[in-house]
Amino acid sequence: MKLSVGIWQWIGFGVTSALGTFLHFLYDLSGGAVWAALIAGVNESTWEHMKLLFFPTFAFAIAESFYFREREDFWCVKLKGILLGLALIPVLFYTFNGVIGKSPDYVNIAIFFISAAIVYIYESRLFKKGTTKCRFPKLAIGLLCLIAILFGVFTFMTPEIGIFRDPLTGTYGI
């Protein structure tokens, strides 16, 4: 039975939501394991919360790519969707905090789920339109891999700028 793009995107939202939530706690559950730090949030910084969206969406895209291998636009749509989600988390977080002040935890949690939902809605629309040109799908995959590497690098060699700062402890990275 062939699943529609919409069904795949709903499944992706569910997988991303569940895995992202799990990744929020994985580093602590693992006892601070280095392998967990590469993919899970190690603190409460905005950057580490972006990881919670990136790795599940990228992993789901890899799984989904086997089903959509005939679509030439697949990886470019996924790249656009993931970049949108990665941009939404800091934009929504800093906008809300700039307007209201310190946000309660439920708002931060909602930002993650809203961002994930928008990613999959946006990708669904791009898939349905079918107008995304993807001349270099391997470049799109390469850029996603580069982003994955940067998440790892910046976890251990963290720049001391706001997006990397843990608001609870004032520290950066691990």
BARO-668335 format. One line per 10 residues: number of its first residue (from 1); for each residue x, y, z of N, C-alpha, C. Coordinates in steps of 0.2 Angstrom, whole numbers. Each point is the difference from the previous one (the first is absolute). Layout:
BEGIN
NUM = X:Y:Z:X:Y:Z:X:Y:Z  ...
This chain:
BEGIN
1 = 4:-6:0:-4:6:0:4:6:0  -1:5:-5:4:6:0:-3:5:4  4:3:4:-2:6:5:1:6:-4  -5:5:1:0:6:-3:6:5:3  1:5:-3:5:5:3:-2:2:7  -7:2:0:-3:3:6:1:-5:6  -1:-7:-1:1:-5:5:7:0:2  4:0:-5:8:0:2:1:6:4  -2:5:-1:1:6:3:-3:0:8  -6:-3:0:-2:0:7:4:-5:4
11 = 2:-6:-3:4:-4:3:7:3:2  3:4:-4:6:4:1:-1:5:6  -6:3:0:-1:4:6:0:-4:7  -4:-5:-1:0:-5:6:7:-2:3  4:-2:-5:6:-3:1:5:6:3  0:5:-3:4:6:2:-2:2:7  -7:0:1:-2:3:7:2:-5:5  0:-7:-1:1:-5:5:8:0:1  4:-1:-6:7:0:1:3:6:3  -3:6:-2:3:7:2:-1:0:8
21 = -6:-2:2:-1:0:7:5:-5:4  1:-6:-3:4:-5:3:8:3:0  2:4:-6:6:2:0:1:6:5  -5:3:2:1:5:6:3:-3:6  -2:-6:1:2:-3:6:6:-5:0  2:-2:-7:4:-5:-1:7:1:3  3:6:0:7:1:2:0:-1:8  -5:2:3:0:-1:8:-1:-8:1  -5:-3:-4:-1:-7:1:6:-4:-1  4:2:-5:6:-4:-2:6:1:5
31 = -1:4:5:5:2:5:6:5:-3  -3:4:-5:5:4:-3:5:-3:-5  -3:-5:-4:4:-3:-5:2:4:-6  6:0:-2:2:4:-6:-4:-1:-6  -2:-7:-1:-4:-1:-6:-7:3:0  -3:0:6:-6:3:1:0:8:-1  6:3:2:1:7:0:0:2:-8  2:-4:-4:0:1:-7:-7:2:-3  -5:-4:2:-7:1:-3:-5:2:5  1:1:7:-5:2:5:2:6:3
41 = -5:4:3:1:6:3:5:-1:6  5:4:1:4:-1:6:-1:5:5  -4:5:-2:-2:6:5:-6:3:-3  -2:5:3:-7:4:-2:1:5:-5  6:1:-3:1:5:-5:-5:-1:-6  -1:6:-4:-4:-1:-6:3:-4:-5  7:0:-1:3:-4:-4:-1:-8:1  1:-1:6:-1:-8:2:-8:-2:-1  -4:5:0:-7:-2:-1:-1:0:-8  4:3:-4:-1:-1:-7:2:-7:-2
51 = 5:-3:4:2:-7:-1:-6:-4:0  -4:1:5:-6:-4:1:-5:-1:-6  0:6:-4:-4:0:-6:5:-3:-6  6:2:0:4:-2:-6:1:-8:-1  2:-3:5:2:-7:0:-6:-5:-2  -6:1:4:-6:-4:-2:-2:1:-7  0:7:-2:-3:1:-7:5:-3:-5  7:1:1:5:-3:-5:-1:-7:0  0:-3:6:-1:-8:0:-6:-2:-4  -6:3:1:-6:-2:-3:1:1:-7
61 = 3:6:-2:1:1:-8:4:-6:-3  5:-2:4:4:-6:-3:-4:-6:-1  -4:-1:5:-5:-6:-1:-5:1:-5  -3:6:0:-5:2:-5:3:0:-7  6:1:-1:3:1:-7:0:-7:-4  0:-5:4:-1:-7:-4:-6:0:-3  -5:2:3:-7:0:-3:-1:5:-5  3:6:0:0:5:-5:6:1:-4  3:-6:-2:6:1:-3:-1:2:-8  -6:-1:-2:-2:3:-7:0:7:0
71 = -1:4:5:-1:7:0:6:3:0  1:4:-6:6:4:-1:1:6:5  -6:2:3:0:6:4:1:-2:8  0:-6:1:0:-3:7:5:4:5  6:-1:-2:5:3:5:0:8:0  -2:3:-5:0:7:0:-6:3:4  -6:-4:0:-6:1:4:2:-1:7  3:-5:2:2:-2:7:5:5:3  5:3:-4:5:5:2:-4:6:1  -4:2:-4:-4:6:1:-4:0:7
81 = -4:-6:0:-4:-1:6:4:0:7  6:-3:0:4:-1:6:3:7:1  2:4:-5:3:7:1:-5:4:3  -7:0:-2:-5:4:2:-1:-2:8  0:-6:2:-1:-2:7:5:2:4  7:0:-3:5:2:4:0:8:1  -3:3:-4:0:8:0:-6:1:5  -5:-4:0:-6:2:4:1:0:7  4:-5:2:1:-1:7:3:6:4  6:3:-3:2:6:3:-4:6:-1
91 = -3:1:-6:-5:5:-1:-5:1:4  -4:-6:1:-6:0:5:2:1:7  6:-4:2:2:1:7:2:7:2  4:3:-4:3:7:1:-6:5:-1  -4:-1:-5:-6:5:0:-4:0:6  -2:-6:2:-4:-1:6:3:3:6  6:-2:1:4:3:6:1:7:-1  1:3:-6:0:7:0:-6:4:1  -6:-3:-1:-6:3:1:-3:-1:7  1:-6:3:-3:-2:6:5:0:6
101 = 6:-1:-2:5:-1:5:2:-8:0  2:-2:6:2:-7:0:-6:-5:-1  1:-4:-4:-6:-5:-2:0:-6:5  -7:-2:1:0:-6:4:1:-6:-4  2:-5:4:2:-7:-4:-5:-2:-5  -7:1:1:-5:-3:-4:0:4:-7  3:7:0:0:3:-6:6:-2:-4  6:-2:3:6:-2:-3:-2:-7:-3  -4:-4:3:-2:-7:-2:-4:1:-6  -5:5:0:-5:1:-5:4:3:-6
111 = 6:4:1:4:2:-6:3:-6:-4  2:-5:4:3:-6:-4:-6:-3:-4  -6:-1:3:-5:-4:-4:-3:4:-5  0:7:1:-3:4:-6:5:0:-6  7:1:2:5:0:-5:0:-7:-4  -1:-5:4:0:-7:-4:-6:0:-4  -6:2:2:-6:0:-4:1:4:-6  3:6:0:1:4:-5:4:-3:-5  6:-3:2:4:-4:-5:-4:-4:-4  -4:-5:3:-3:-5:-4:-6:3:-4
121 = -3:5:2:-5:3:-4:3:4:-6  5:3:1:4:4:-5:2:-6:-5  4:-5:2:2:-5:-5:-6:-3:-4  -5:-1:4:-6:-3:-4:-2:4:-5  -1:7:1:-2:4:-5:5:0:-6  7:0:1:5:0:-5:-1:-6:-4  -1:-6:3:-1:-6:-3:-6:0:-5  -5:2:3:-7:0:-4:1:5:-6  3:6:1:1:5:-5:4:-3:-6  6:-4:2:4:-3:-4:4:5:-5
131 = 1:6:3:4:5:-4:7:1:2  2:-3:6:7:1:2:5:-4:-5  4:4:-2:6:-2:-5:6:-3:5  2:-6:-2:5:-2:4:6:-3:-5  4:5:-2:5:-2:-5:6:-4:4  1:1:6:5:-3:4:-2:-3:6  -4:-6:0:-2:-3:6:6:-2:5  5:-2:-3:6:-2:4:3:6:4  -1:6:-3:2:6:4:-4:1:6  -7:-1:-1:-5:1:5:2:-5:6
141 = 1:-7:-2:2:-5:5:7:2:3  5:3:-4:6:2:3:-1:6:5  -4:5:-1:-2:5:4:-3:-2:7  -5:-5:-1:-3:-3:6:6:-4:4  4:-3:-3:6:-4:4:4:6:3  2:5:-3:4:5:3:-4:3:6  -6:1:-1:-4:3:6:1:-5:6  -1:-6:-1:1:-6:5:7:1:3  5:1:-4:7:0:2:0:7:5  -2:5:-2:0:6:3:-3:0:7
151 = -6:-4:1:-3:-1:6:5:-4:5  3:-4:-3:5:-4:4:6:4:2  3:4:-5:6:4:2:-2:5:5  -6:4:-1:-1:5:4:-3:-2:7  -1:-6:1:-1:-3:7:6:0:4  5:-2:-3:7:-1:3:4:7:0  0:3:-6:4:7:0:-6:5:-2  -3:2:6:-5:5:0:2:7:-1  -3:3:-5:2:8:0:-4:3:6  3:5:3:-4:3:6:-4:6:-3
161 = -5:-2:-3:-5:5:-3:-7:-2:3  -5:4:0:-6:-1:3:-4:-6:-2  0:-2:-6:-4:-6:-2:3:-6:3  6:0:2:3:-6:3:0:0:8  -2:5:3:0:1:7:-6:-3:3  1:-4:5:-5:-4:4:-3:6:5  -6:1:-1:-3:6:5:-1:-2:7  1:-7:2:-1:-2:7:7:1:3  5:-2:-3:7:0:3:5:5:-2  -2:3:-6:5:6:-3:6:-3:-3
171 = 0:-7:-1:6:-3:-3:-2:-2:-7  6:-2:-4:-1:-1:-7:2:-8:-1  -3:-3:-4:2:-7:-2:-1:-5:6  5:-5:0:0:-4:6:4:2:6
